[in-house]
Amino acid sequence: MTQENLQGINSKDSNVTIKDNIFNFGSYEQVSESIPSQNLSTSDGEVVPFDKLVLDHKYANLVVLKIHFLNLNYQVQTQHFSTILHISFGETEENFIYKELGLVKKQGSIRFGIKFGRLCFKLTNGSMPLDKRKVPKVQDFNGDVTFMGTDENPEWQFKVKHKAEVSEKTSVLFGSLSNQELGIMELQNTSCQVEATFQVKININDLGITSQDGVWNEKTDKKVRETKIRTFFKNVVEPKLKDYVSKLVLQYDSATVS
């Protein structure tokens, strides 16, 4: 049996319930903002003026998501919009205080990123058939992308390349995809709403630890280290990311477009 053990401490600033009583963390800030409608144009066509109702990144650098639509044509009953994605991936760090051996308060930090995640769309009064979708071209990005899902709920999966294809340093998703077409959205009404969320499961298959300080060392037993990682994901990361990593809600109403 190892002599290393962690016990939680009480913190008056904490707003997280610690079930396993190992880590205790302070409050966090959620990045959220509302942005007025876009009215831009590019060499490829005019950007459709969607209103951004919600823009929420749980961590500032983990996943940054932007979407806009190009107007391809307008008919009496059907409109076709080209869906353009901008997404970037990085790492984020959590700092915390814990009590070791039930006595000593210690400071620690864990840095992590995403190994696998899903960009999920929910289209209201719109659809994107499978044959209208595309796989983004990989640019400054160390992952692979595939698509699936239904017409009203299309989905793109992002997965870090096999370790043999990338360096150990890039074992989590890193880089960006810019100005990439996801497919053609068909709008059957005069208005629609697009909800896009990037989601992960809170486990070692979807998330990866890239570095840590003060939580374990080279002498720490493997099972103890794995327990600490699971506890960190359960008590710290899951309360923030259980619903989504990033969320974007866009609304379009042709009646308001001059």
C-alpha angles and dihedrals in degrees: 000000000000121000092218116102138156128216127183127246130213119250125186089208095054119111096176123092108228107211098180093041094227108107127034119191138185129238123295136209123237118215108227133151144156118231127198122244120292119239106178139134134209137188087263095056145291119314113239110242103242118171114233106225098172134019112172128166112179090201120027097227107022098083125354112191130193130167134181135171132228119212108237100173143336125220132169095262106016137046124188120209125187108226112222121195131203114181135160133188131206144143133277134198135219122202121199148157124238138172118241124203087000092282119060122068111219135183121228142170134199125196120201145167141188125279098175133011144154130234103210124192127200110194121196113197089356141082141194112204118213093248090055095058130096138198111239115245111250111243124155090354134109098208144082125237130208132170136222139140135096130302092262094037108038117176138197122200122211119200131174113246119259112283090246089063098049138041120263088250091065098050088129130053111284134169133029147278112215132192093354122160115231096183145281120307115207116211115201097181139044092260139030143171127223121200115188122184131176108215137187136179113241100241141093092271094063101027130048132199110228100177143346139191128206098355101092140347139205091282095055114115113253094236091050090051092049090049091052091050093049091048091049092052093045100045104031112022102034096058088058103037105029091105101032145322095226133006133194125181119190129183130196129190117177090199089069094049114094 
